[in-house]
Amino acid sequence: MDTTSSPHARVTEADGVMTVTFDRQDKLNAISPQMTALLWDAIRALGDRDDLRVLVITGLGRYFTAGIDLNHPAADRRGGKLPSDVAYRRTYRRHHLLYDELEAVEKPVILAAQGGCLGAGVEMAASCDFRFAARSAFFQLPEVGLGVIAGSGGTSRLTRIVGPHWGKWMAMAGERVSADQALAIGFVHQVFPDETFSAGVERFARKVAAMPSEAVGAAKLVVDMAADVDRTTQRHVDRLANTSLAGRDDFAQRTAPFLAE
């Protein structure tokens, strides 16, 4: 297993799975610039390297993350630190682009919340392909109580996943959602007991990592596109994707045993 460390987090690699683990427990894993930089390095490596198949983002301690560290904000307007709305949005977007890349990379990204997941943690989760929670985890967007909204996808992406009904519950009312409730509303895919959480996530990550990478990447693109185009266009996209995939060695090798029978 390959391991690298930086302030507040570490990265491990094993069997095609890269795992970023937040470890800033004295600050409830509040997201620092160092953690953001490490995530950028991880997502770039995932996209560039054929040997990496899956990215898992998780944490240690009671919180997955308490959100952005307000002592090191990505875009702080307090005290007139940024001179204009344009400058504010430009600075803000640097962080927003990270979540866009999590969503866009043609490989699976898994968020594994072992504890409380607040603010930017929920926004990050909504950008990932798969979301898992330990039984003791919970999810909340507290931004509205501070006079702003979750503006890096915590409002728009969340609503696309759970619908306006629960989007308002979390983004408008700032209500806390337990792990079991997050499963019921469709935000997380599975909840594991705390004591078997890491093992359960690892099993899933290894399973997906062993699947044909081209097919997994195509499935991600096609599923995401389904939300944006009409049904006729989607059927054409399905067929175009399979036209390429059905001619690959992966398909021939994996169907050979069935043909032999």
Secondary structure, 3 states (H helix, E strand, C coil): CEEEEECCEEEEEECCEEEEEECCHHHCCCECHHHHHHHHHHHHHHHHCCCCCEEEEEECCCEEECCECCCCCCCCCHHHCCCCHHHHHHHHHHHHHHHHHHHHCCCCEEEEECCEEECHHHHHHHHCCEEEEECCCEEECCHHHHCCCCCCCCCHHHHHHHHHHHHHHHHHCCCCEEHHHHHHCCCCCEEECHHHHHHHHHHHHHHHHCCCHHHHHHHHHHHHHHCCCCHHHHHHHHHHHHHHHCCCHHHHHHHHHHHHC
